[in-house]
Amino acid sequence: MDNPMLPIAILVHLLMISGSLIMFFGVVGMVILPDLFLRFHAATKCGVSGALCILVGLSIWAGSTSFILKFAVILFFLLFTSPIIAHMLAISRLGEDASSSAEEDEE
C-alpha cells in the first residue's frame, strides 16, 4: 500500500526536526559563548534559521494558501526584525562601553 502523502510527511518531519535542532544549537550557543556579541549572533542566526525550517515545514504540511500566506508574513517579520533588534542592542551596548570608558578617563 503506497501512501502518496508519505514523502511529504517525511519532508515535513525532517524540516521540523532540523529547525528544532538549529534552535537548540542557538540556545547552547547563548549559554556557552563568552561574549555578548557572539551571543547575539547565535541567537539571531539560529533563531531565524530554525524558525525558517519550522515555518516551511508547517506551510508544506498545511497546504492551504491562506496558511502559507500567514506563515510567509510571520517569516517576513521575523527575518527583518530579529537582526535589527540584535544590531540595535549591540550598538547600545557599545555606546554604554564608550561612555563608561570616557567617565573613567575623566577621573
C-alpha positions in Angstrom: 0.0 0.0 0.0 1.7 3.1 -1.2 0.7 6.2 0.7 1.1 9.3 -1.6 1.4 11.6 1.5 4.4 9.7 2.9 7.2 11.6 1.1 5.6 14.9 2.1 5.2 13.7 5.7 8.9 12.7 5.8 10.0 16.0 4.4 7.9 17.9 6.9 9.2 15.9 9.8 12.8 16.4 8.6 12.2 20.2 8.4 10.6 20.4 11.8 13.4 18.3 13.4 16.2 20.2 11.7 14.6 23.5 12.7 14.3 22.3 16.3 18.0 21.2 16.3 19.1 24.5 14.9 17.2 26.4 17.6 18.7 24.1 20.2 22.2 24.9 19.0 21.3 28.5 19.2 20.4 28.0 22.9 23.6 26.2 23.5 25.5 29.0 21.9 23.7 31.5 24.1 24.9 29.6 27.2 28.4 28.7 26.1 29.7 31.7 24.2 31.6 34.2 26.3 31.0 37.5 24.6 27.7 39.4 24.4 28.1 40.0 20.7 28.7 36.3 19.9 25.6 35.5 21.9 23.6 38.0 19.8 24.9 36.3 16.7 24.0 32.8 17.9 20.5 34.0 18.9 19.7 35.7 15.6 21.3 33.2 13.2 19.9 30.1 14.8 16.6 31.6 15.7 15.8 32.9 12.2 17.2 29.7 10.5 15.3 27.4 12.9 12.1 29.3 12.5 12.5 29.3 8.7 12.8 25.5 8.7 9.8 25.1 11.0 7.6 27.5 9.2 8.4 26.0 5.8 7.6 22.6 7.2 4.3 23.9 8.6 3.4 25.6 5.3 4.1 22.4 3.4 2.0 20.4 5.8 -0.9 22.8 5.8 -1.1 23.0 2.1 -3.7 25.8 2.2 -2.9 29.1 0.6 -4.2 31.1 3.5 -1.9 29.3 5.9 1.1 29.6 3.6 0.5 33.4 3.3 0.2 33.7 7.1 3.4 31.8 7.6 5.1 33.9 5.0 4.1 37.1 6.8 5.4 35.7 10.1 8.6 34.7 8.4 8.9 38.2 6.7 8.6 40.0 10.1 11.0 37.5 11.8 13.6 37.9 9.1 13.7 41.7 9.3 13.1 42.4 13.0 15.3 39.8 14.7 18.7 41.0 13.2 17.7 44.7 13.5 16.8 44.3 17.2 20.1 42.4 17.9 22.0 45.2 16.0 20.3 47.9 18.0 21.1 46.2 21.3 24.7 45.7 20.3 25.0 49.4 19.3 23.5 50.4 22.6 26.0 48.2 24.4 28.9 49.7 22.5 27.6 53.2 23.5 27.5 52.2 27.1 31.1 50.9 27.0 32.3 54.1 25.3 30.5 56.3 27.8 31.8 54.3 30.8 35.4 54.4 29.5 35.1 58.2 28.9 33.9 58.6 32.6 36.9 56.6 33.8 39.3 58.8 31.8 37.9 62.0 33.4 38.6 60.7 36.9 
